Amino acid sequence: MAADLGELLVPYMPTIRVPRTGDRVFKSECAFSFDSPESEGGLYVCMNTFLGFGREHVERHYRKTGQSVYMHLKRHVKERNTGAAGGAIPRRKNGKVFLDLELNRDFNGEDFEYEDEPKLVIFPDHFEIPLPNIEELPALVTIACDAVLNAPSAYKKQEPESWDEEIQVSRHARSLIQLDNGVRIPPSGWKCQKCEMRENLWLNLTDGTVLCGKWFFDGSGGNGHALEHYKETKYPLAVKMDTITPDGADVYSFEEEEAVLDPHISDHLSHFGIEMLQMQTKTENGHHTENNSRQRVSEWEVIQESGMKLKAVFGSGYTGIKNLGNSCYIGTVIQVLFSIPDFQRMYVGNLQRIFDYSPLDPSQDFATQMAKLGHGLLSGLYSKPPMKSELIEQVMKEEYKHQQKGVSPRMMKSLVSRGHPEFSSTRQQDAQEFLLHVINMVERNSAGSENPSDAFRFLVEERIQCCQSRRVRYNQRVDYCIQLPAPFEAATNREELLAYGAKRREAEENMRAPPEPVRARIPFTACLQAFTEPDNVPDFWSSALQAKSAGVKTSRFSTFPEYLILQIKKFTFGVDWVPKKIDVAIDVPDFLDLSRMRAIGLQAGEQELPDLLPPIVLAEDTRDNSMGSADSPEIDEAAAMQLAEMGFPVEACRKAVYYTGNMGPEMAFNWIIAHMEEPDFAEPLTLPSMIDFGPSSSDSPLGAPPAGKLAP
């Protein structure tokens, strides 16, 4: 018999491989469906590519690749038998089990036992060879089978391949000297201290200066002031401002000329008032979020309809998504997307065509994985009610706890998050950011075909007006989501909130239990109104005046999407960088009339701003160019003093009056509110000298590093 098996496998030996380091073995999930070893037909693992296929899809792979040898994995899950002593009697027929299986079933290991049944299957005749069969199989086949059975999860092999593993600890991290100069970095309003840029900003960890990074060939980046500062001071480490999170930040070493790790980053940032550890602690335990744990439990019980008799639903459209650990943002976004007919038509309606034309590795194909996920959610195959006999048995035992298996988006998450520093982690993420990330991938993979994300696409008209010249500029931009503030001052129950605040303070003073929380109720129309409200444009440069001026921007819809995505911004940062949740309830109506928010374009009598680029500001000319210069600007001193009497710094008031074009204290007051968190808020007004190199682009600086390089 051994000779027969050897001869049978000889033609296929060149196609049988032993998994090497770096190979991923997909032995828990089909590449085209959510079939697993627990499914009725089991799972077939290709012994060459190590991809897994359900019974309905393995023939497709055989026809496309010609690979004939597969390992068939079948797991039988049964309830444990209970002995006379009341203990569970473990029973396992086969000692060889499929290690590290991550299946869709959520069963309690104390209540169930499993038996694994592996075998080799040779296509197209479906000839089966039971395993283990060490004496009868060729040595290479035995080694390959054993390696597949003992291979770790395909997804666990990705976990150590994180972005930070390649980065080394800086030799300056342990001995970094930090100046005791009293610098405190606010949580917003940053700009370069030499050229006032607001992007690509780096905080020097020695003296706390905030400066811009290098200029990139695509026009992004900065003027290289962070590097210049290092050459002047030799202060080696800087952290990128917009990367600071409770889990770390991007750090660059000028002296080592590369991205580095700083194990003491929390202490170094704390020196400048950025409390990373407090951010993590307070966001995890709920402090400083104005949320009472008792209130959160109560809300969760209401959402879950706790205490009520609920009828389980099954079938098409009622399939759940498994939580992979802090992955609720994925389930939310995917369920929403596949409730849209455009996504259903694109991926589920074209399922067979997508599968037939999928690449040799379908686990790495975006369209295939979207079709797989959509079909899993909408087919009802993974949301079936229990058999009548099972239901009767459960009712008799008074333990009716049947839940649908649902689907696990693990393969999809692995694909869409690859190379992304946040989504590839197991940390909680923002659903809106993940939605835009997925829409971006949908667009990139829809070239030349229907793009379902067009259902969310709309154009926004931005009208910018120079407050001094009164001239305007109209721009259009593409967007997929509107972010709206939650204006606390628009609450309809303000008297109730004031009474609650007084009761809470009284309870704190008398060391009593806090009163029942009262939540601010804000009309949705108040949130929506903020979208069209005029907004100050920071650092606006007027092409009509050829100088900085006050600018006001208003936004309206040029086009409306079929489905409008709205996000209410309920989180903000306190002065200690700790995220704070605005605890409000938004009253959303069933119908919305957005006609008043439609764009109207250039109106009769409006003059457009000249189409000129702002001049380049030379950093050395910005110094000592204060109000005492010969070209002192005209400022309504009366309006400035009126604001100063309200308690604002005099210099801030003078800047507010100047930048709003001497249009009165009310406009200046709005400017103060918008800019009061900026580091140079109270510093004297300085007017930079400017050199205009003209509209030609031929004088642009060249030789910049690629935009992808981390160096500031």
Stockholm file with secondary structure:
# STOCKHOLM 1.0

chainA/1-712         MAADLGELLVPYMPTIRVPRTGDRVFKSECAFSFDSPESEGGLYVCMNTFLGFGREHVERHYRKTGQSVYMHLKRHVKERNTGAAGGAIPRRKNGKVFLDLELNRDFNGEDFEYEDEPKLVIFPDHFEIPLPNIEELPALVTIACDAVLNAPSAYKKQEPESWDEEIQVSRHARSLIQLDNGVRIPPSGWKCQKCEMRENLWLNLTDGTVLCGKWFFDGSGGNGHALEHYKETKYPLAVKMDTITPDGADVYSFEEEEAVLDPHISDHLSHFGIEMLQMQTKTENGHHTENNSRQRVSEWEVIQESGMKLKAVFGSGYTGIKNLGNSCYIGTVIQVLFSIPDFQRMYVGNLQRIFDYSPLDPSQDFATQMAKLGHGLLSGLYSKPPMKSELIEQVMKEEYKHQQKGVSPRMMKSLVSRGHPEFSSTRQQDAQEFLLHVINMVERNSAGSENPSDAFRFLVEERIQCCQSRRVRYNQRVDYCIQLPAPFEAATNREELLAYGAKRREAEENMRAPPEPVRARIPFTACLQAFTEPDNVPDFWSSALQAKSAGVKTSRFSTFPEYLILQIKKFTFGVDWVPKKIDVAIDVPDFLDLSRMRAIGLQAGEQELPDLLPPIVLAEDTRDNSMGSADSPEIDEAAAMQLAEMGFPVEACRKAVYYTGNMGPEMAFNWIIAHMEEPDFAEPLTLPSMIDFGPSSSDSPLGAPPAGKLAP
#=GR chainA/1-712 SS CHHHHHHHHGGGGGGCCCCCTTCCCCCSSCSSSCCCTTSTTCEEEETTTCCEECTTTHHHHHHHHCCCEEEEEEEEEEECEECTTSCEECCCSCSCCCTTCCCSCCCCTTTEEEEEEEEEEETTTTEEEESCCTTTSCHHHHHHHHHHHHCCCTTGGGTTCCGGGGCCBCTTTTTCCCCCSCCCCCSSCCCCTTTCCCSSEEEETTTCCEEECCBCTTSCBCCCHHHHHHHHHCCCEEEEGGGCBTTBCCEEETTTTEEEBCTTHHHHHHTTTCCHHHHHHHHHHCTTTTCCHHHHHHHHHHHTTTTSCCCCCCSTTCCCBCCCSSCHHHHHHHHHHTTSHHHIIIIITTHHHHHHTCCSCGGGCHHHHHHHHHHHHHSCTTCCCCCHHHHHHHHHTTCCCCCCCCBCCHHHHHHHTTTCTTTTSSSCCCHHHHHHHHHHHHHHTCTTSCCGGGGTCEEEEEEEEETTTCCEEEEEEEESCEEEECCGGGCTTHHHHHHHHHHHHHHHHTTCCCCCCCCEEEEHHHHHHHHHSCEEETTCEETTTTEECCEEEEEEESSCCSSCCEEEECEEECTTSCEEECCEEEECCSCCCCGGGBCCCSCTTCCBCCCCCCCEECGGGGTTCCTTSTTCCCCCHHHHHHHHTTTCCHHHHHHHHHHTTTCCHHHHHHHHHHHTTSTTTTSCCCCCCEECCCSCSTTSCCCCCCTTCCCC
#=GC SS_cons         CHHHHHHHHGGGGGGCCCCCTTCCCCCSSCSSSCCCTTSTTCEEEETTTCCEECTTTHHHHHHHHCCCEEEEEEEEEEECEECTTSCEECCCSCSCCCTTCCCSCCCCTTTEEEEEEEEEEETTTTEEEESCCTTTSCHHHHHHHHHHHHCCCTTGGGTTCCGGGGCCBCTTTTTCCCCCSCCCCCSSCCCCTTTCCCSSEEEETTTCCEEECCBCTTSCBCCCHHHHHHHHHCCCEEEEGGGCBTTBCCEEETTTTEEEBCTTHHHHHHTTTCCHHHHHHHHHHCTTTTCCHHHHHHHHHHHTTTTSCCCCCCSTTCCCBCCCSSCHHHHHHHHHHTTSHHHIIIIITTHHHHHHTCCSCGGGCHHHHHHHHHHHHHSCTTCCCCCHHHHHHHHHTTCCCCCCCCBCCHHHHHHHTTTCTTTTSSSCCCHHHHHHHHHHHHHHTCTTSCCGGGGTCEEEEEEEEETTTCCEEEEEEEESCEEEECCGGGCTTHHHHHHHHHHHHHHHHTTCCCCCCCCEEEEHHHHHHHHHSCEEETTCEETTTTEECCEEEEEEESSCCSSCCEEEECEEECTTSCEEECCEEEECCSCCCCGGGBCCCSCTTCCBCCCCCCCEECGGGGTTCCTTSTTCCCCCHHHHHHHHTTTCCHHHHHHHHHHTTTCCHHHHHHHHHHHTTSTTTTSCCCCCCEECCCSCSTTSCCCCCCTTCCCC
//
